[in-house]
Amino acid sequence: MTAPLDAPEPRLTSLAHGGGCGCKIAPGVLSSLLRGSAALPVPPELLVGIETSDDAAVYRLNDYQALVATTDFFMPVVDDPFDFGRIAATNAISDVYAMGATPILALAVVGMPINAISHDTIARILDGGASICAEAGIPIAGGHTIDSVEPIYGLVALGLVDPARLKRNADARPGDLLVLGKPLGVGVLSAALKKGKLPPEGYARMIDVTTRLNRPGPALAAIDGLHAMTDVTGFGLGGHALEMARGSGCDLLIDWQAVPKLAGIEALIADGHVTGASSRNWASYGDGVTLPDGFADGARALLTDPQTSGGLLVACAPEALADVQAAFASHGFDGAAVIGEVGAATAAPRVVLR
């Protein structure tokens, strides 16, 4: 039934059972769902598929160009429609940057409960996404819309990369340093927001980090000593680090105290503001993570916290670190931090916190 015209619109987040990258299906469940896809034929032009859970598919067009293709969409993580559109678009384009590619165009993916929210609200969501695409220098060249029970927005994002500069999540080498481009804690902020407990300064930090495009990606890919790259999103730092470890066949050693965290996060966690996705993530991949004695439950929740539009995680040779830090800084990521290193090759790769 259509709501009365004079009825106040519901909060966007109240229309969704989850929000942002916290909506992702848990990695263990996803792995079982995709098991049959591994038997499908793979053409030689497909340089990256589903084999290492990388950020995007990559298809070679010629000796100097490969097409990078990805899609990402989710339910609202904030109530402001323009901000929701901006966050969703930034998050989707990030997967192109994470492969070292330059985005070229996007298609909109839109599902909206048209009888529950106004056309103006929906238009504001689309405007927010378009503003980020304009910032990235790409058009929204089409898309698809449906009438759905929950509001959904995102993009199909396409990019181009020289195959010689393509960066996978599976090529880290023993002795590499690990660098993380954005601080952790977006899922915690979103949990507090949904309960009406996020102060204005916390919301401002959330919008700042989630709408900052991972523009350093192509510049990082051009650095010879940078070996692997991914972005940290719905599976949290622990999950995406484990994908890198397993793909590369090496342990990843993370110094927890060196990991950047958004201001005020520990206090919000202490007040109980954690997402359900955090515990689902741990249940899915916790057997691949070694925690030190006394590692607090709150710290573990942050390790597995879903990061909507999170930062780039790169593995680079120590001699390339200065160039990596310069590439991050040149695009405004002065807080990019060395958070650990790649350990020895092993038959059963793990993420080891220390």
C-alpha positions as CSV (number, residue, x, y, z in Angstrom):
1,M,0.0,0.0,0.0
2,T,1.3,3.5,-0.9
3,A,2.0,5.7,2.1
4,P,-0.1,8.9,2.5
5,L,1.4,11.8,0.7
6,D,1.7,13.8,3.9
7,A,3.3,11.0,5.9
8,P,7.0,11.6,6.9
9,E,9.4,9.4,5.0
10,P,11.1,6.6,6.9
11,R,14.8,6.7,7.6
12,L,16.7,5.0,4.7
13,T,18.5,2.7,7.2
14,S,15.2,1.6,8.7
15,L,14.1,0.1,5.4
16,A,17.1,-2.3,5.2
17,H,18.1,-5.3,7.3
18,G,21.7,-4.3,6.9
19,G,23.8,-1.6,5.4
20,G,26.9,-1.0,3.3
21,C,29.4,-3.7,3.0
22,G,28.0,-5.3,6.1
23,C,25.3,-6.7,3.8
24,K,27.8,-9.0,2.2
25,I,27.2,-12.8,2.4
26,A,29.7,-14.2,4.8
27,P,32.9,-15.4,3.0
28,G,32.5,-19.1,4.1
29,V,28.9,-19.2,2.7
30,L,30.0,-17.4,-0.4
31,S,32.7,-19.9,-1.0
32,S,30.3,-22.8,-0.9
33,L,27.9,-21.0,-3.2
34,L,30.6,-20.4,-5.8
35,R,32.1,-23.9,-5.7
36,G,30.4,-25.0,-8.9
37,S,31.6,-22.0,-10.8
38,A,35.2,-23.2,-10.7
39,A,34.4,-25.9,-13.3
40,L,33.3,-23.4,-15.9
41,P,35.6,-23.0,-19.0
42,V,38.1,-20.1,-18.7
43,P,39.3,-18.4,-21.9
44,P,43.0,-17.6,-22.0
45,E,42.1,-13.9,-22.2
46,L,40.6,-13.9,-18.7
47,L,43.6,-12.9,-16.6
48,V,41.7,-12.7,-13.3
49,G,38.5,-14.5,-12.4
50,I,37.1,-15.9,-9.2
51,E,40.1,-18.1,-8.3
52,T,41.6,-16.0,-5.6
53,S,38.6,-13.9,-4.7
54,D,40.2,-10.8,-6.3
55,D,38.5,-7.4,-6.5
56,A,37.5,-7.5,-10.2
57,A,37.5,-9.6,-13.3
58,V,40.2,-8.7,-15.9
59,Y,40.0,-9.6,-19.6
60,R,42.9,-9.0,-21.9
61,L,41.9,-7.0,-25.0
62,N,45.4,-6.7,-26.6
63,D,49.1,-6.6,-25.5
64,Y,48.6,-3.2,-23.9
65,Q,45.1,-3.1,-22.6
66,A,42.9,-5.2,-20.4
67,L,39.3,-4.5,-19.4
68,V,38.6,-4.5,-15.6
69,A,35.0,-5.2,-14.7
70,T,33.3,-5.3,-11.3
71,T,30.0,-4.6,-9.7
72,D,29.1,-3.6,-6.1
73,F,25.8,-2.5,-4.6
74,F,24.2,-2.5,-1.2
75,M,21.5,-1.2,1.1
76,P,21.8,2.2,2.9
77,V,24.6,2.7,5.4
78,V,23.4,6.3,6.2
79,D,20.1,8.1,6.0
80,D,21.1,11.0,3.9
81,P,20.2,10.0,0.3
82,F,23.0,12.0,-1.3
83,D,25.6,10.6,1.0
84,F,24.3,7.1,0.5
85,G,24.8,7.5,-3.3
86,R,28.3,8.9,-2.8
87,I,29.4,6.1,-0.5
88,A,28.0,3.3,-2.8
89,A,29.6,4.8,-5.9
90,T,33.0,5.3,-4.2
91,N,32.9,1.8,-2.9
92,A,32.2,0.3,-6.3
93,I,34.8,2.2,-8.2
94,S,37.4,1.2,-5.6
95,D,37.6,-2.3,-7.0
96,V,38.8,-0.9,-10.3
97,Y,41.5,1.1,-8.5
98,A,42.5,-2.0,-6.5
99,M,43.5,-3.8,-9.7
100,G,45.7,-0.8,-10.6
101,A,43.3,0.3,-13.3
102,T,41.9,3.6,-14.4
103,P,38.0,3.7,-14.4
104,I,36.4,4.6,-17.8
105,L,32.6,4.3,-17.2
106,A,29.9,3.1,-14.9
107,L,26.4,1.6,-15.1
108,A,23.9,2.2,-12.3
109,V,22.3,-0.6,-10.3
110,V,19.1,0.6,-8.7
111,G,16.5,-1.1,-6.6
112,M,14.0,1.2,-4.7
113,P,10.8,0.7,-2.7
114,I,9.0,3.4,-4.8
115,N,5.9,3.4,-2.6
116,A,7.9,3.9,0.6
117,I,10.2,6.8,-0.3
118,S,9.7,9.8,-2.6
119,H,11.0,10.2,-6.1
120,D,13.0,13.2,-4.8
121,T,14.8,11.0,-2.3
122,I,15.6,8.4,-5.0
123,A,16.8,11.2,-7.3
124,R,19.1,12.4,-4.6
125,I,20.7,9.0,-4.2
126,L,21.4,8.9,-8.0
127,D,22.8,12.4,-7.8
128,G,25.1,11.4,-5.1
129,G,26.5,8.5,-7.2
130,A,26.8,10.7,-10.2
131,S,28.8,13.3,-8.2
132,I,31.4,10.7,-7.3
133,C,31.6,9.4,-10.9
134,A,32.2,13.0,-12.0
135,E,35.0,13.3,-9.5
136,A,36.5,10.1,-10.9
137,G,36.2,11.5,-14.4
138,I,33.7,8.9,-15.7
139,P,30.2,8.9,-17.0
140,I,27.2,6.9,-15.8
141,A,26.5,5.4,-19.2
142,G,23.4,3.4,-18.4
143,G,22.1,0.9,-15.8
144,H,19.0,-0.9,-14.6
145,T,16.3,-0.2,-12.1
146,I,13.7,-2.3,-10.3
147,D,11.1,-1.8,-7.6
148,S,12.4,-3.6,-4.6
149,V,11.4,-4.1,-0.9
150,E,14.7,-2.6,0.3
151,P,16.6,0.3,-1.2
152,I,19.7,-0.8,-3.2
153,Y,22.2,1.3,-5.1
154,G,25.6,0.7,-6.6
155,L,27.5,0.5,-9.9
156,V,28.9,-1.7,-12.5
157,A,32.4,-0.1,-12.9
158,L,34.7,-0.6,-15.8
159,G,38.3,0.3,-16.2
160,L,41.4,-0.2,-18.3
161,V,44.9,-1.3,-17.2
162,D,48.1,-2.3,-19.0
163,P,48.4,-6.1,-18.3
164,A,52.0,-5.5,-17.3
165,R,50.8,-3.2,-14.5
166,L,47.9,-5.3,-13.3
167,K,48.0,-5.9,-9.6
168,R,46.4,-9.0,-8.1
169,N,45.7,-9.8,-4.5
170,A,47.7,-13.0,-4.9
171,D,51.3,-12.0,-5.7
172,A,52.7,-10.9,-2.3
173,R,56.3,-12.1,-1.6
174,P,58.1,-13.1,1.6
175,G,59.7,-10.0,3.1
176,D,57.2,-7.5,1.6
177,L,55.9,-4.8,3.8
178,L,52.1,-4.3,4.2
179,V,50.7,-0.8,3.9
180,L,47.0,0.1,4.6
181,G,45.6,3.3,3.1
182,K,42.6,4.1,5.3
183,P,41.8,3.6,9.0
184,L,39.5,0.9,10.2
185,G,36.1,1.4,11.9
186,V,33.4,2.2,9.4
187,G,31.2,-0.7,10.4
188,V,31.4,0.4,14.0
189,L,30.4,4.0,13.0
190,S,27.5,2.6,11.0
191,A,26.3,0.5,13.9
192,A,26.3,3.5,16.2
193,L,24.5,5.6,13.5
194,K,21.7,3.1,13.1
195,K,21.1,3.3,16.9
196,G,21.2,7.1,16.9
197,K,24.3,7.1,19.0
198,L,26.8,8.5,16.5
199,P,27.8,12.1,17.3
200,P,28.1,14.7,14.5
201,E,31.9,14.5,14.4
202,G,31.8,10.8,14.1
203,Y,29.4,11.1,11.1
204,A,31.7,13.6,9.5
205,R,34.6,11.2,9.8
206,M,32.5,8.4,8.4
207,I,31.5,10.4,5.3
208,D,35.1,11.6,4.8
209,V,36.6,8.1,4.7
210,T,33.9,6.4,2.8
211,T,33.6,9.0,0.0
212,R,37.4,9.3,-0.6
213,L,38.2,7.6,-3.9
214,N,41.2,5.2,-3.8
215,R,42.9,7.3,-6.6
216,P,46.4,6.1,-5.7
217,G,45.7,2.7,-7.3
218,P,47.1,3.4,-10.8
219,A,50.2,5.2,-9.4
220,L,50.8,2.4,-7.0
221,A,50.5,-0.2,-9.8
222,A,53.3,1.6,-11.7
223,I,55.8,1.0,-8.9
224,D,58.0,-2.0,-9.8
225,G,58.4,-3.1,-6.2
226,L,54.7,-3.2,-5.4
227,H,53.7,-6.8,-5.8
228,A,50.1,-7.2,-4.6
229,M,47.1,-5.0,-3.9
230,T,43.5,-5.3,-2.8
231,D,40.9,-3.1,-1.0
232,V,39.6,-3.8,2.5
233,T,35.8,-4.0,2.4
234,G,33.0,-6.2,3.7
235,F,35.2,-9.1,5.0
236,G,37.2,-6.7,7.2
237,L,41.0,-6.4,7.4
238,G,41.2,-10.0,8.7
239,G,39.3,-11.5,5.8
240,H,40.9,-9.6,2.9
241,A,44.4,-10.1,4.4
242,L,43.6,-13.8,4.6
243,E,42.6,-13.8,0.9
244,M,46.0,-12.2,0.1
245,A,47.8,-14.8,2.3
246,R,46.1,-17.8,0.7
247,G,46.4,-16.4,-2.8
248,S,50.1,-15.7,-2.3
249,G,50.9,-18.9,-0.3
250,C,52.5,-16.9,2.5
251,D,51.6,-15.9,6.1
252,L,50.7,-12.2,6.6
253,L,52.0,-10.8,9.9
254,I,50.1,-7.8,11.2
255,D,51.2,-5.5,14.0
256,W,47.9,-4.6,15.5
257,Q,49.1,-1.4,17.3
258,A,50.3,-0.1,13.9
259,V,46.9,-0.5,12.2
260,P,45.3,2.9,11.7
261,K,41.9,3.3,13.4
262,L,39.3,6.0,13.2
263,A,39.1,8.3,16.2
264,G,36.7,7.3,19.0
265,I,36.3,3.7,17.7
266,E,37.4,1.9,20.9
267,A,34.8,3.8,23.0
268,L,32.0,3.0,20.5
269,I,33.0,-0.7,20.6
270,A,33.0,-0.6,24.4
271,D,29.5,0.7,24.3
272,G,28.4,-2.3,22.2
273,H,28.3,-0.7,18.7
274,V,29.5,-3.6,16.5
275,T,27.9,-5.1,13.4
276,G,26.4,-8.6,13.1
277,A,28.6,-8.9,10.0
278,S,31.7,-8.7,12.2
279,S,30.8,-11.9,14.1
280,R,29.7,-13.6,10.9
281,N,33.1,-12.8,9.3
282,W,34.9,-14.3,12.3
283,A,32.8,-17.5,12.2
284,S,33.7,-17.8,8.5
285,Y,37.4,-17.4,8.6
286,G,38.6,-17.2,12.2
287,D,40.2,-20.6,11.8
288,G,42.7,-19.0,9.5
289,V,43.7,-16.2,11.9
290,T,46.1,-16.5,14.8
291,L,45.5,-14.0,17.6
292,P,48.0,-13.2,20.4
293,D,47.2,-14.1,24.0
294,G,45.0,-11.5,25.6
295,F,43.7,-10.1,22.3
296,A,40.5,-8.3,23.4
297,D,37.1,-9.2,22.0
298,G,36.7,-5.5,20.9
299,A,39.9,-5.7,18.9
300,R,38.8,-8.8,17.2
301,A,35.5,-7.1,16.3
302,L,37.5,-4.3,14.7
303,L,39.7,-6.8,12.9
304,T,36.6,-8.3,11.2
305,D,34.7,-5.0,11.0
306,P,33.1,-4.6,7.5
307,Q,34.7,-1.6,5.8
308,T,32.4,0.1,3.4
309,S,34.6,1.8,0.9
310,G,37.7,0.9,2.8
311,G,41.4,1.5,2.0
312,L,43.9,-0.2,-0.3
313,L,46.1,-2.9,1.2
314,V,49.4,-3.3,-0.6
315,A,52.4,-5.6,-0.3
316,C,55.6,-4.0,-1.5
317,A,59.4,-4.6,-1.3
318,P,61.0,-2.6,1.5
319,E,63.0,-0.6,-1.0
320,A,59.8,0.5,-2.7
321,L,58.2,1.8,0.5
322,A,59.2,5.4,0.0
323,D,57.6,5.4,-3.5
324,V,54.5,3.7,-2.1
325,Q,54.1,6.3,0.6
326,A,54.7,9.1,-1.9
327,A,52.0,7.7,-4.2
328,F,49.5,7.6,-1.3
329,A,50.4,11.1,0.0
330,S,50.1,12.7,-3.5
331,H,46.4,11.8,-3.5
332,G,45.8,12.9,0.1
333,F,46.3,9.6,1.9
334,D,48.9,10.9,4.4
335,G,47.7,8.4,7.0
336,A,48.7,5.4,5.0
337,A,50.6,3.2,7.4
338,V,52.9,0.2,7.4
339,I,51.0,-2.5,9.4
340,G,53.1,-5.5,9.1
341,E,54.9,-7.8,6.6
342,V,54.6,-10.9,4.5
343,G,56.0,-14.0,6.2
344,A,57.5,-17.2,4.8
345,A,55.8,-19.3,2.2
346,T,53.8,-22.1,3.8
347,A,51.4,-24.8,2.8
348,A,48.7,-23.5,5.1
349,P,48.9,-19.6,4.9
350,R,47.4,-17.7,7.9
351,V,47.0,-14.1,9.1
352,V,49.0,-13.8,12.3
353,L,48.3,-10.8,14.6
354,R,51.2,-9.7,16.9
